[in-house]
Amino acid sequence: MSLNKSEKQTVVADVAAQAARSQTLALAEYRGLTVAHLDVLRKQAREKGVYLHVLKNTLARRAVAGTPFEVVAESMVGPLIYGFSEDAVAAAKVLSDFAKGNDKLIVKGGAYAGKALSADGVKSLAAIPSKEVLLAQLLGLMQSPISRFARVLAAIAEQRAVPAVAEEAAPVAEAVAEAPAAEAPAADAPAADAPAIEAPAA
């Protein structure tokens, strides 16, 4: 259905506002996709915080004019679906992952940080872990040295406890060492006044 002038202005303003707060734009040709497929794709996009919109290319060009995404204006040809995301990876990942399971969706290109991306560039961007995964990995790296540090402290504390026990035991050891030898007669030596035992005659 054709849009009137006011509706077109609304669409351009909406897309321009989204572009202004996004890091990444991914473009894909959706020729041959059914309405059901598009509904699934839109649902996945919403879950990942991706703004997904089927746009007339003339309106898309007007919406990105003067933004970092203007670098792909010449690539806006054919029936395209546009994915914008504030997350650097999300838009590329949503479209690339969906295209893996549906050959009717073909990634065409995109833009990131003011630079145009080829289809392969978008797929490479999609392969980068998401912000959530990167944060989890960073937290793991931060916790790892802390856990090692804790183990070292525990080992040091244990080593310090050994000398402390030794110091407590030292007076007892010294007392035993200084005890008179006469007070501890040898068990194997016969007493001095014990009668001699003669061997029986053969």
Secondary structure as a PSIPRED ss2 file (coil, helix, strand):
# PSIPRED VFORMAT (PSIPRED V4.0)

   1 M C   1.000  0.000  0.000
   2 S C   1.000  0.000  0.000
   3 L C   1.000  0.000  0.000
   4 N C   1.000  0.000  0.000
   5 K H   0.000  1.000  0.000
   6 S H   0.000  1.000  0.000
   7 E H   0.000  1.000  0.000
   8 K H   0.000  1.000  0.000
   9 Q H   0.000  1.000  0.000
  10 T H   0.000  1.000  0.000
  11 V H   0.000  1.000  0.000
  12 V H   0.000  1.000  0.000
  13 A H   0.000  1.000  0.000
  14 D H   0.000  1.000  0.000
  15 V H   0.000  1.000  0.000
  16 A H   0.000  1.000  0.000
  17 A H   0.000  1.000  0.000
  18 Q H   0.000  1.000  0.000
  19 A H   0.000  1.000  0.000
  20 A H   0.000  1.000  0.000
  21 R C   1.000  0.000  0.000
  22 S C   1.000  0.000  0.000
  23 Q C   1.000  0.000  0.000
  24 T E   0.000  0.000  1.000
  25 L E   0.000  0.000  1.000
  26 A E   0.000  0.000  1.000
  27 L E   0.000  0.000  1.000
  28 A E   0.000  0.000  1.000
  29 E E   0.000  0.000  1.000
  30 Y C   1.000  0.000  0.000
  31 R C   1.000  0.000  0.000
  32 G C   1.000  0.000  0.000
  33 L C   1.000  0.000  0.000
  34 T C   1.000  0.000  0.000
  35 V H   0.000  1.000  0.000
  36 A H   0.000  1.000  0.000
  37 H H   0.000  1.000  0.000
  38 L H   0.000  1.000  0.000
  39 D H   0.000  1.000  0.000
  40 V H   0.000  1.000  0.000
  41 L H   0.000  1.000  0.000
  42 R H   0.000  1.000  0.000
  43 K H   0.000  1.000  0.000
  44 Q H   0.000  1.000  0.000
  45 A H   0.000  1.000  0.000
  46 R H   0.000  1.000  0.000
  47 E H   0.000  1.000  0.000
  48 K C   1.000  0.000  0.000
  49 G C   1.000  0.000  0.000
  50 V E   0.000  0.000  1.000
  51 Y E   0.000  0.000  1.000
  52 L E   0.000  0.000  1.000
  53 H E   0.000  0.000  1.000
  54 V E   0.000  0.000  1.000
  55 L C   1.000  0.000  0.000
  56 K C   1.000  0.000  0.000
  57 N H   0.000  1.000  0.000
  58 T H   0.000  1.000  0.000
  59 L H   0.000  1.000  0.000
  60 A H   0.000  1.000  0.000
  61 R H   0.000  1.000  0.000
  62 R H   0.000  1.000  0.000
  63 A H   0.000  1.000  0.000
  64 V H   0.000  1.000  0.000
  65 A C   1.000  0.000  0.000
  66 G C   1.000  0.000  0.000
  67 T C   1.000  0.000  0.000
  68 P H   0.000  1.000  0.000
  69 F H   0.000  1.000  0.000
  70 E H   0.000  1.000  0.000
  71 V H   0.000  1.000  0.000
  72 V H   0.000  1.000  0.000
  73 A H   0.000  1.000  0.000
  74 E H   0.000  1.000  0.000
  75 S H   0.000  1.000  0.000
  76 M C   1.000  0.000  0.000
  77 V C   1.000  0.000  0.000
  78 G C   1.000  0.000  0.000
  79 P C   1.000  0.000  0.000
  80 L E   0.000  0.000  1.000
  81 I E   0.000  0.000  1.000
  82 Y E   0.000  0.000  1.000
  83 G E   0.000  0.000  1.000
  84 F E   0.000  0.000  1.000
  85 S E   0.000  0.000  1.000
  86 E C   1.000  0.000  0.000
  87 D C   1.000  0.000  0.000
  88 A C   1.000  0.000  0.000
  89 V C   1.000  0.000  0.000
  90 A H   0.000  1.000  0.000
  91 A H   0.000  1.000  0.000
  92 A H   0.000  1.000  0.000
  93 K H   0.000  1.000  0.000
  94 V H   0.000  1.000  0.000
  95 L H   0.000  1.000  0.000
  96 S H   0.000  1.000  0.000
  97 D H   0.000  1.000  0.000
  98 F H   0.000  1.000  0.000
  99 A H   0.000  1.000  0.000
 100 K H   0.000  1.000  0.000
 101 G H   0.000  1.000  0.000
 102 N C   1.000  0.000  0.000
 103 D C   1.000  0.000  0.000
 104 K C   1.000  0.000  0.000
 105 L C   1.000  0.000  0.000
 106 I E   0.000  0.000  1.000
 107 V E   0.000  0.000  1.000
 108 K E   0.000  0.000  1.000
 109 G E   0.000  0.000  1.000
 110 G E   0.000  0.000  1.000
 111 A E   0.000  0.000  1.000
 112 Y E   0.000  0.000  1.000
 113 A C   1.000  0.000  0.000
 114 G C   1.000  0.000  0.000
 115 K E   0.000  0.000  1.000
 116 A E   0.000  0.000  1.000
 117 L E   0.000  0.000  1.000
 118 S C   1.000  0.000  0.000
 119 A H   0.000  1.000  0.000
 120 D H   0.000  1.000  0.000
 121 G H   0.000  1.000  0.000
 122 V H   0.000  1.000  0.000
 123 K H   0.000  1.000  0.000
 124 S H   0.000  1.000  0.000
 125 L H   0.000  1.000  0.000
 126 A H   0.000  1.000  0.000
 127 A C   1.000  0.000  0.000
 128 I C   1.000  0.000  0.000
 129 P C   1.000  0.000  0.000
 130 S C   1.000  0.000  0.000
 131 K H   0.000  1.000  0.000
 132 E H   0.000  1.000  0.000
 133 V H   0.000  1.000  0.000
 134 L H   0.000  1.000  0.000
 135 L H   0.000  1.000  0.000
 136 A H   0.000  1.000  0.000
 137 Q H   0.000  1.000  0.000
 138 L H   0.000  1.000  0.000
 139 L H   0.000  1.000  0.000
 140 G H   0.000  1.000  0.000
 141 L H   0.000  1.000  0.000
 142 M H   0.000  1.000  0.000
 143 Q H   0.000  1.000  0.000
 144 S H   0.000  1.000  0.000
 145 P H   0.000  1.000  0.000
 146 I H   0.000  1.000  0.000
 147 S H   0.000  1.000  0.000
 148 R H   0.000  1.000  0.000
 149 F H   0.000  1.000  0.000
 150 A H   0.000  1.000  0.000
 151 R H   0.000  1.000  0.000
 152 V H   0.000  1.000  0.000
 153 L H   0.000  1.000  0.000
 154 A H   0.000  1.000  0.000
 155 A H   0.000  1.000  0.000
 156 I H   0.000  1.000  0.000
 157 A H   0.000  1.000  0.000
 158 E H   0.000  1.000  0.000
 159 Q H   0.000  1.000  0.000
 160 R H   0.000  1.000  0.000
 161 A H   0.000  1.000  0.000
 162 V H   0.000  1.000  0.000
 163 P H   0.000  1.000  0.000
 164 A H   0.000  1.000  0.000
 165 V H   0.000  1.000  0.000
 166 A H   0.000  1.000  0.000
 167 E H   0.000  1.000  0.000
 168 E H   0.000  1.000  0.000
 169 A H   0.000  1.000  0.000
 170 A H   0.000  1.000  0.000
 171 P H   0.000  1.000  0.000
 172 V H   0.000  1.000  0.000
 173 A H   0.000  1.000  0.000
 174 E H   0.000  1.000  0.000
 175 A H   0.000  1.000  0.000
 176 V H   0.000  1.000  0.000
 177 A H   0.000  1.000  0.000
 178 E H   0.000  1.000  0.000
 179 A C   1.000  0.000  0.000
 180 P C   1.000  0.000  0.000
 181 A H   0.000  1.000  0.000
 182 A H   0.000  1.000  0.000
 183 E H   0.000  1.000  0.000
 184 A C   1.000  0.000  0.000
 185 P C   1.000  0.000  0.000
 186 A C   1.000  0.000  0.000
 187 A C   1.000  0.000  0.000
 188 D C   1.000  0.000  0.000
 189 A C   1.000  0.000  0.000
 190 P C   1.000  0.000  0.000
 191 A C   1.000  0.000  0.000
 192 A C   1.000  0.000  0.000
 193 D C   1.000  0.000  0.000
 194 A C   1.000  0.000  0.000
 195 P C   1.000  0.000  0.000
 196 A C   1.000  0.000  0.000
 197 I C   1.000  0.000  0.000
 198 E C   1.000  0.000  0.000
 199 A C   1.000  0.000  0.000
 200 P C   1.000  0.000  0.000
 201 A C   1.000  0.000  0.000
 202 A C   1.000  0.000  0.000
